[in-house]
Amino acid sequence: MTPDFLITIDTEADDEWHDEGDRTYANIQALPRLQDLCDHHGLKPTYLATYDVTADDASREILQALSRAGNCEIGAHLHAWSTPPDYDLMPNIFQHSPYLHEFPPDVQAAKLDALTGILTEAYGKPQSYRGGRWAFDSLAATMLIERGYVVDTSVTPGISWRINGGYSPGSGGPDYSRETVRPYRLVLGSAELIEAPVSIAATGALRHLGHTPFESLGALGALCRRGLHKTGLCRMVWLRPGFTSAEQMHWVCDNLCRRGIPLLNLMFHSSELIPRGSPRVRTQAAADEIWASLGSLFEYVTGHVGVRALTLTSWARHWQEQHRSPTPARATSATLREAPTHG
């Protein structure tokens, strides 16, 4: 089996987690260098762009030039706090970075329409999507299907974001602790959305606990998860530079291939390509390490693993053709995961 290899990049402002001052987009200037690195290895990245990146003239022109070259894809990345329309019941919205599901359904739809519209005007209609702060639920899936999106990549298998607060008291993110790392389809009537989970594998003596929903226990569960991770008894290892070393990313690739997983889905943020672009990347040395890790991984997957390189939507179309069946592979309209509830 030849695994498919995706490069999915959250393409967003510098230091998105810092809410003070005007937004800057210096990291977007690093994308041509990234594209050259991908081209050198025959790889095809997918840039999942936010509304404000596309509204910035210089950033939009860079992405348009990359798109015209034909070796990449521009998809959608919805940051609910920076995508219009503004919602006047949420003052200091940039400080809290609310999840999309915290807004009323009509506001959620309007934000997705605004993002889809600006991306369509700039690059052509987007067909791939990732929710900001990993937000994704049954309503988001339905809205994406209705607007002709083909593939989502918001799911982080074995990871729960429930303890990560949003705007509202008691709010939190989605729980993907029981999700599979294998691709699957979500079906609504005669249309469907393909899910491309981020590649994450569990390691350690208690790795079988990797998909245990500890966060359902609240703060105690989160403490258990942290303890297992810090001791190495059960550590969730991402295909993600900066978050994971080059050697660990090699291990993730080998682990998933050995288990017959047909997809390797690498993710990172565009802002992690430059110093001071991210809380994790404060120095030039840290940025250099990101670039070195990417180079090492690209050499490994093309030379040692042997992968087929595709953009996100091209992969989804190919996966659909390979898995055509009269019965949905993973879900029906009745079993789309429910929107998170907060209390």
VOPAGU-2260 file (C-alpha; in pm, 1 decimal, decimal comma):
REM VOPAGU-2260
SITE   aa  ch    i         X         Y         Z
SITE  MET   A    0       0,0       0,0       0,0
SITE  THR   A    1     127,8     343,1     -96,6
SITE  PRO   A    2       3,8     595,3     161,3
SITE  ASP   A    3    -119,1     937,4      55,6
SITE  PHE   A    4      62,8    1237,9     199,9
SITE  LEU   A    5    -107,2    1570,2     274,4
SITE  ILE   A    6      46,7    1896,7     394,2
SITE  THR   A    7    -228,6    2106,5     556,0
SITE  ILE   A    8    -123,5    2451,5     673,1
SITE  ASP   A    9    -332,1    2688,3     886,7
SITE  THR   A   10    -250,4    3006,4     697,2
SITE  GLU   A   11    -311,5    3294,7     934,2
SITE  ALA   A   12    -181,9    3612,9    1097,3
SITE  ASP   A   13     142,4    3642,1    1291,9
SITE  ASP   A   14     106,9    3533,7    1655,8
SITE  GLU   A   15    -267,2    3476,6    1629,1
SITE  TRP   A   16    -276,4    3410,2    2002,8
SITE  HIS   A   17    -168,2    3765,8    2090,8
SITE  ASP   A   18    -469,3    3996,9    2097,9
SITE  GLU   A   19    -301,6    4335,1    2137,1
SITE  GLY   A   20    -221,5    4580,1    1856,7
SITE  ASP   A   21    -266,8    4565,2    1480,6
SITE  ARG   A   22    -241,5    4234,4    1299,6
SITE  THR   A   23      63,4    4161,1    1086,8
SITE  TYR   A   24     125,0    3898,7     820,0
SITE  ALA   A   25     503,2    3870,4     783,2
SITE  ASN   A   26     482,0    3490,4     792,2
SITE  ILE   A   27     296,7    3481,9     459,0
SITE  GLN   A   28     616,5    3605,8     294,1
SITE  ALA   A   29     778,1    3273,5     394,4
SITE  LEU   A   30     527,6    3067,5     194,1
SITE  PRO   A   31     711,9    3091,4    -141,8
SITE  ARG   A   32    1016,1    2938,7      30,4
SITE  LEU   A   33     793,0    2664,2     169,9
SITE  GLN   A   34     643,0    2603,9    -173,1
SITE  ASP   A   35     992,6    2575,5    -323,0
SITE  LEU   A   36    1079,1    2313,4     -60,7
SITE  CYS   A   37     761,2    2120,4    -142,1
SITE  ASP   A   38     825,8    2148,5    -517,1
SITE  HIS   A   39    1178,6    2015,1    -466,3
SITE  HIS   A   40    1033,4    1698,3    -313,1
SITE  GLY   A   41     733,8    1674,4    -547,0
SITE  LEU   A   42     485,6    1754,3    -268,8
SITE  LYS   A   43     162,6    1956,3    -291,1
SITE  PRO   A   44      64,8    2168,9      10,5
SITE  THR   A   45    -283,1    2292,2      95,7
SITE  TYR   A   46    -292,9    2642,3     242,5
SITE  LEU   A   47    -604,7    2678,0     459,4
SITE  ALA   A   48    -645,9    3055,3     461,6
SITE  THR   A   49    -831,5    3280,0     704,0
SITE  TYR   A   50   -1051,6    3574,0     609,1
SITE  ASP   A   51    -808,8    3839,0     733,0
SITE  VAL   A   52    -509,7    3688,9     549,1
SITE  THR   A   53    -705,0    3706,7     224,8
SITE  ALA   A   54    -826,0    4059,7     301,0
SITE  ASP   A   55    -461,7    4171,7     336,0
SITE  ASP   A   56    -346,8    4284,1      -9,8
SITE  ALA   A   57      14,7    4167,4       9,9
SITE  SER   A   58     -76,5    3828,8     158,5
SITE  ARG   A   59    -350,2    3770,1     -97,7
SITE  GLU   A   60    -112,9    3843,9    -385,6
SITE  ILE   A   61     140,3    3590,7    -254,6
SITE  LEU   A   62    -124,3    3319,2    -226,2
SITE  GLN   A   63    -263,2    3405,2    -568,9
SITE  ALA   A   64      82,3    3364,2    -723,4
SITE  LEU   A   65     126,5    3027,0    -552,1
SITE  SER   A   66    -218,6    2915,8    -665,8
SITE  ARG   A   67    -153,4    3015,1   -1028,5
SITE  ALA   A   68     158,5    2795,5   -1034,7
SITE  GLY   A   69     -71,4    2496,7    -987,7
SITE  ASN   A   70     124,8    2295,0    -729,7
SITE  CYS   A   71     -90,4    2374,7    -429,0
SITE  GLU   A   72    -447,0    2434,5    -312,4
SITE  ILE   A   73    -607,1    2721,8    -124,3
SITE  GLY   A   74    -871,9    2608,4     123,6
SITE  ALA   A   75   -1067,1    2768,0     409,2
SITE  HIS   A   76    -972,7    2815,9     775,0
SITE  LEU   A   77   -1248,8    2982,1     976,0
SITE  HIS   A   78   -1143,9    3190,0    1275,9
SITE  ALA   A   79   -1479,4    3283,2    1425,2
SITE  TRP   A   80   -1334,4    3584,4    1610,4
SITE  SER   A   81   -1188,1    3753,9    1299,5
SITE  THR   A   82   -1437,7    3656,0    1028,9
SITE  PRO   A   83   -1731,2    3891,9     966,7
SITE  PRO   A   84   -2002,6    3963,3    1045,6
SITE  ASP   A   85   -1916,9    4110,9    1384,6
SITE  TYR   A   86   -2137,7    3995,0    1667,9
SITE  ASP   A   87   -2209,7    4270,4    1916,8
SITE  LEU   A   88   -2288,6    4036,7    2206,6
SITE  MET   A   89   -1921,0    3939,4    2227,1
SITE  PRO   A   90   -1708,2    4238,2    2335,4
SITE  ASN   A   91   -1329,9    4183,9    2348,8
SITE  ILE   A   92   -1376,3    3901,3    2103,0
SITE  PHE   A   93   -1006,4    3880,2    2007,0
SITE  GLN   A   94    -910,8    3825,8    2369,7
SITE  HIS   A   95   -1132,2    3519,4    2404,2
SITE  SER   A   96   -1105,4    3357,9    2055,9
SITE  PRO   A   97   -1455,9    3204,1    2067,8
SITE  TYR   A   98   -1538,8    2879,5    1894,7
SITE  LEU   A   99   -1770,3    2890,9    1594,1
SITE  HIS   A  100   -2030,9    2684,2    1780,4
SITE  GLU   A  101   -2065,3    2958,1    2045,3
SITE  PHE   A  102   -2244,1    3181,7    1794,2
SITE  PRO   A  103   -2611,4    3150,9    1692,8
SITE  PRO   A  104   -2661,1    2925,5    1387,4
SITE  ASP   A  105   -2745,3    3215,3    1154,2
SITE  VAL   A  106   -2425,8    3397,1    1255,4
SITE  GLN   A  107   -2223,6    3079,1    1200,8
SITE  ALA   A  108   -2370,0    3048,9     851,0
SITE  ALA   A  109   -2300,8    3415,0     774,7
SITE  LYS   A  110   -1937,1    3379,0     883,3
SITE  LEU   A  111   -1887,6    3071,4     664,8
SITE  ASP   A  112   -2049,1    3254,7     372,3
SITE  ALA   A  113   -1819,6    3555,1     424,2
SITE  LEU   A  114   -1509,3    3335,6     430,3
SITE  THR   A  115   -1621,9    3130,4     130,8
SITE  GLY   A  116   -1701,4    3449,1     -60,6
SITE  ILE   A  117   -1368,9    3624,3     -11,8
SITE  LEU   A  118   -1172,7    3306,7     -90,1
SITE  THR   A  119   -1379,4    3244,4    -404,3
SITE  GLU   A  120   -1315,6    3596,4    -529,1
SITE  ALA   A  121    -942,8    3571,1    -461,1
SITE  TYR   A  122    -853,2    3212,1    -556,4
SITE  GLY   A  123   -1160,1    3027,2    -682,3
SITE  LYS   A  124   -1421,5    2837,4    -482,2
SITE  PRO   A  125   -1267,1    2662,5    -180,5
SITE  GLN   A  126   -1350,4    2295,4    -132,2
SITE  SER   A  127   -1139,0    2209,7     173,3
SITE  TYR   A  128   -1183,3    2332,1     529,6
SITE  ARG   A  129   -1045,2    2332,6     881,7
SITE  GLY   A  130   -1221,8    2492,6    1175,5
SITE  GLY   A  131   -1035,6    2746,8    1384,4
SITE  ARG   A  132    -937,0    2598,4    1720,6
SITE  TRP   A  133   -1040,4    2262,5    1568,8
SITE  ALA   A  134   -1411,2    2356,0    1594,1
SITE  PHE   A  135   -1630,4    2112,7    1402,4
SITE  ASP   A  136   -1970,6    1961,2    1476,2
SITE  SER   A  137   -2288,2    1841,6    1305,3
SITE  LEU   A  138   -2400,5    2193,6    1214,9
SITE  ALA   A  139   -2062,2    2282,5    1065,7
SITE  ALA   A  140   -2061,5    1959,7     863,3
SITE  THR   A  141   -2410,4    2032,6     732,5
SITE  MET   A  142   -2322,0    2391,0     638,7
SITE  LEU   A  143   -2009,0    2277,1     457,1
SITE  ILE   A  144   -2195,8    2010,0     261,8
SITE  GLU   A  145   -2467,3    2257,7     164,4
SITE  ARG   A  146   -2203,2    2497,7      30,0
SITE  GLY   A  147   -2027,7    2238,6    -182,1
SITE  TYR   A  148   -1720,2    2175,2      29,9
SITE  VAL   A  149   -1564,2    1835,3     -36,2
SITE  VAL   A  150   -1335,4    1768,6     260,1
SITE  ASP   A  151   -1283,1    1871,0     622,7
SITE  THR   A  152    -963,4    1825,4     824,0
SITE  SER   A  153   -1061,8    1949,1    1170,4
SITE  VAL   A  154   -1053,5    1616,0    1356,2
SITE  THR   A  155    -757,4    1541,4    1587,5
SITE  PRO   A  156    -790,4    1171,0    1682,4
SITE  GLY   A  157    -733,9    1093,8    2049,5
SITE  ILE   A  158    -738,9    1462,7    2146,6
SITE  SER   A  159   -1012,4    1648,2    2334,8
SITE  TRP   A  160   -1035,7    2027,4    2344,3
SITE  ARG   A  161   -1315,8    2040,5    2599,9
SITE  ILE   A  162   -1101,8    2204,5    2869,3
SITE  ASN   A  163    -987,6    2477,8    2629,0
SITE  GLY   A  164   -1224,9    2762,8    2708,9
SITE  GLY   A  165   -1395,4    2986,4    2457,0
SITE  TYR   A  166   -1590,5    3305,8    2515,6
SITE  SER   A  167   -1884,2    3182,5    2720,7
SITE  PRO   A  168   -1843,4    3057,8    3080,3
SITE  GLY   A  169   -1814,2    2681,0    3075,9
SITE  SER   A  170   -1761,0    2665,4    2700,0
SITE  GLY   A  171   -1499,3    2444,1    2545,3
SITE  GLY   A  172   -1389,1    2279,3    2226,0
SITE  PRO   A  173   -1485,4    1951,9    2058,6
SITE  ASP   A  174   -1393,1    1609,9    2196,6
SITE  TYR   A  175   -1216,4    1390,3    1941,1
SITE  SER   A  176   -1076,0    1146,0    2196,5
SITE  ARG   A  177   -1263,1     851,2    2043,7
SITE  GLU   A  178   -1218,2     944,9    1679,0
SITE  THR   A  179   -1036,7     723,8    1430,4
SITE  VAL   A  180    -721,8     825,9    1243,9
SITE  ARG   A  181    -864,7     662,7     929,9
SITE  PRO   A  182   -1045,9     877,6     673,5
SITE  TYR   A  183   -1424,9     848,6     658,9
SITE  ARG   A  184   -1730,4    1010,8     505,4
SITE  LEU   A  185   -2012,7    1211,4     655,6
SITE  VAL   A  186   -2331,7    1185,9     451,9
SITE  LEU   A  187   -2624,0    1426,7     425,7
SITE  GLY   A  188   -2889,8    1309,7     179,4
SITE  SER   A  189   -2721,0    1251,8    -154,9
SITE  ALA   A  190   -2415,9    1466,5     -64,8
SITE  GLU   A  191   -2119,2    1389,8     154,2
SITE  LEU   A  192   -1817,3    1542,7     323,9
SITE  ILE   A  193   -1491,8    1348,2     349,3
SITE  GLU   A  194   -1303,6    1371,1     679,1
SITE  ALA   A  195    -922,4    1370,9     665,3
SITE  PRO   A  196    -811,1    1341,8    1030,7
SITE  VAL   A  197    -478,3    1488,6    1134,2
SITE  SER   A  198    -220,1    1212,2    1174,9
SITE  ILE   A  199    -170,1    1136,8    1545,5
SITE  ALA   A  200     -51,3     810,0    1700,9
SITE  ALA   A  201     -27,5     692,3    2062,9
SITE  THR   A  202     298,1     564,3    2209,0
SITE  GLY   A  203     400,4     429,6    2550,3
SITE  ALA   A  204     326,8     130,0    2771,4
SITE  LEU   A  205     -35,4     242,5    2818,2
SITE  ARG   A  206     -89,4     358,5    2459,1
SITE  HIS   A  207    -417,8     164,0    2448,9
SITE  LEU   A  208    -557,9     447,4    2663,1
SITE  GLY   A  209    -490,6     696,6    2383,5
SITE  HIS   A  210    -855,2     710,3    2276,8
SITE  THR   A  211   -1004,1     714,1    2626,0
SITE  PRO   A  212   -1233,8    1017,6    2677,9
SITE  PHE   A  213   -1069,5    1131,9    3002,4
SITE  GLU   A  214   -1192,7    1487,2    2951,5
SITE  SER   A  215   -1549,3    1371,6    3014,6
SITE  LEU   A  216   -1437,4    1356,7    3379,0
SITE  GLY   A  217   -1361,4    1728,7    3379,2
SITE  ALA   A  218   -1051,0    1864,7    3552,0
SITE  LEU   A  219    -961,3    1523,2    3699,1
SITE  GLY   A  220    -969,7    1364,8    3355,2
SITE  ALA   A  221    -751,7    1639,2    3211,0
SITE  LEU   A  222    -504,0    1582,2    3494,1
SITE  CYS   A  223    -495,1    1209,1    3414,5
SITE  ARG   A  224    -429,7    1283,2    3047,4
SITE  ARG   A  225    -149,1    1525,2    3134,4
SITE  GLY   A  226      10,6    1277,2    3372,4
SITE  LEU   A  227       9,3     996,6    3116,5
SITE  HIS   A  228     165,4    1230,1    2860,8
SITE  LYS   A  229     438,8    1369,5    3086,4
SITE  THR   A  230     541,9    1026,4    3211,4
SITE  GLY   A  231     545,6     886,7    2859,9
SITE  LEU   A  232     302,9     608,7    2953,9
SITE  CYS   A  233      57,1     728,6    2690,0
SITE  ARG   A  234     171,2    1011,5    2468,1
SITE  MET   A  235     -19,4    1132,1    2162,6
SITE  VAL   A  236     239,9    1206,2    1894,1
SITE  TRP   A  237     137,4    1440,3    1611,9
SITE  LEU   A  238     264,4    1469,7    1258,3
SITE  ARG   A  239     342,5    1833,6    1333,6
SITE  PRO   A  240     683,7    2007,3    1332,6
SITE  GLY   A  241     775,2    2210,0    1638,8
SITE  PHE   A  242     519,3    2017,1    1838,8
SITE  THR   A  243     696,2    1689,7    1750,3
SITE  SER   A  244    1062,1    1622,3    1663,1
SITE  ALA   A  245    1168,0    1504,3    1319,6
SITE  GLU   A  246    1249,3    1158,9    1456,7
SITE  GLN   A  247     908,7    1133,6    1623,8
SITE  MET   A  248     737,5    1233,6    1299,1
SITE  HIS   A  249     927,0     955,9    1121,9
SITE  TRP   A  250     794,0     719,6    1388,9
SITE  VAL   A  251     434,5     838,4    1335,2
SITE  CYS   A  252     466,4     768,6     961,8
SITE  ASP   A  253     604,5     419,0    1026,2
SITE  ASN   A  254     343,7     344,9    1292,9
SITE  LEU   A  255      47,4     445,2    1077,8
SITE  CYS   A  256     180,3     266,5     769,2
SITE  ARG   A  257     241,4     -50,4     971,0
SITE  ARG   A  258    -122,0     -34,8    1088,1
SITE  GLY   A  259    -245,8      -0,3     730,9
SITE  ILE   A  260    -361,3     362,7     768,9
SITE  PRO   A  261    -378,9     497,0     410,4
SITE  LEU   A  262    -328,8     865,5     493,3
SITE  LEU   A  263     -45,8    1074,0     643,0
SITE  ASN   A  264    -177,9    1423,5     719,7
SITE  LEU   A  265      87,7    1673,7     831,3
SITE  MET   A  266     -31,2    2001,0     985,8
SITE  PHE   A  267     127,3    2320,9    1112,6
SITE  HIS   A  268      65,1    2696,1    1122,9
SITE  SER   A  269     214,9    2931,8     865,1
SITE  SER   A  270     311,4    3160,8    1153,6
SITE  GLU   A  271     546,5    2891,6    1288,6
SITE  LEU   A  272     778,4    2945,2     991,0
SITE  ILE   A  273     920,8    3272,0    1126,5
SITE  PRO   A  274    1064,6    3386,3    1461,8
SITE  ARG   A  275     810,7    3550,5    1693,6
SITE  GLY   A  276     529,9    3424,4    1476,3
SITE  SER   A  277     404,9    3182,0    1739,9
SITE  PRO   A  278     437,4    3121,9    2115,1
SITE  ARG   A  279     627,3    2804,3    2024,2
SITE  VAL   A  280     865,4    2981,8    1785,9
SITE  ARG   A  281    1016,2    3286,3    1958,5
SITE  THR   A  282    1369,1    3280,6    1810,8
SITE  GLN   A  283    1540,9    3238,8    1475,8
SITE  ALA   A  284    1689,9    2912,2    1602,9
SITE  ALA   A  285    1342,3    2777,4    1674,9
SITE  ALA   A  286    1224,0    2875,6    1326,4
SITE  ASP   A  287    1532,7    2712,8    1173,8
SITE  GLU   A  288    1444,3    2394,9    1360,7
SITE  ILE   A  289    1096,1    2396,0    1204,6
SITE  TRP   A  290    1245,7    2424,4     856,2
SITE  ALA   A  291    1499,1    2149,3     929,4
SITE  SER   A  292    1223,7    1919,8    1059,9
SITE  LEU   A  293    1016,2    1978,2     748,1
SITE  GLY   A  294    1312,8    1903,1     523,9
SITE  SER   A  295    1388,9    1586,0     718,3
SITE  LEU   A  296    1027,6    1467,8     704,9
SITE  PHE   A  297     991,6    1542,0     333,3
SITE  GLU   A  298    1306,6    1343,9     258,2
SITE  TYR   A  299    1181,6    1058,6     475,5
SITE  VAL   A  300     833,4    1026,5     324,9
SITE  THR   A  301     952,9    1055,0     -34,1
SITE  GLY   A  302    1268,0     844,5       3,9
SITE  HIS   A  303    1196,4     588,4     276,5
SITE  VAL   A  304     818,0     560,9     302,1
SITE  GLY   A  305     728,0     623,6     -60,6
SITE  VAL   A  306     409,5     830,7     -69,6
SITE  ARG   A  307     165,3     971,1    -321,7
SITE  ALA   A  308     153,5    1349,4    -280,9
SITE  LEU   A  309    -182,7    1520,9    -325,2
SITE  THR   A  310    -357,5    1841,1    -227,0
SITE  LEU   A  311    -642,3    1798,2      19,1
SITE  THR   A  312    -931,6    1813,2    -227,9
SITE  SER   A  313    -750,4    1602,9    -490,5
SITE  TRP   A  314    -693,9    1340,1    -223,5
SITE  ALA   A  315   -1061,2    1349,7    -117,0
SITE  ARG   A  316   -1181,8    1306,0    -475,3
SITE  HIS   A  317    -947,1    1011,8    -520,3
SITE  TRP   A  318   -1054,7     858,8    -189,0
SITE  GLN   A  319   -1420,5     889,6    -290,1
SITE  GLU   A  320   -1355,8     699,7    -611,1
SITE  GLN   A  321   -1170,2     424,9    -426,3
SITE  HIS   A  322   -1439,0     385,2    -158,2
SITE  ARG   A  323   -1763,5     408,3    -347,7
SITE  SER   A  324   -2026,7     195,6    -174,7
SITE  PRO   A  325   -2405,8     187,9    -152,8
SITE  THR   A  326   -2363,2     214,4     226,2
SITE  PRO   A  327   -2189,1     512,2     395,8
SITE  ALA   A  328   -1849,3     415,3     531,0
SITE  ARG   A  329   -1874,5     605,3     857,8
SITE  ALA   A  330   -2189,7     807,8     908,6
SITE  THR   A  331   -2535,5     897,0     782,6
SITE  SER   A  332   -2737,8    1213,4     818,3
SITE  ALA   A  333   -2883,4    1064,4    1135,8
SITE  THR   A  334   -2546,4     999,3    1294,9
SITE  LEU   A  335   -2349,5    1312,6    1220,0
SITE  ARG   A  336   -2178,8    1403,1    1545,9
SITE  GLU   A  337   -2385,5    1641,5    1749,3
SITE  ALA   A  338   -2280,1    1999,4    1816,9
SITE  PRO   A  339   -2099,8    2031,8    2150,4
SITE  THR   A  340   -2317,2    2127,1    2443,5
SITE  HIS   A  341   -2186,2    2343,7    2725,1
SITE  GLY   A  342   -2321,2    2383,0    3072,2
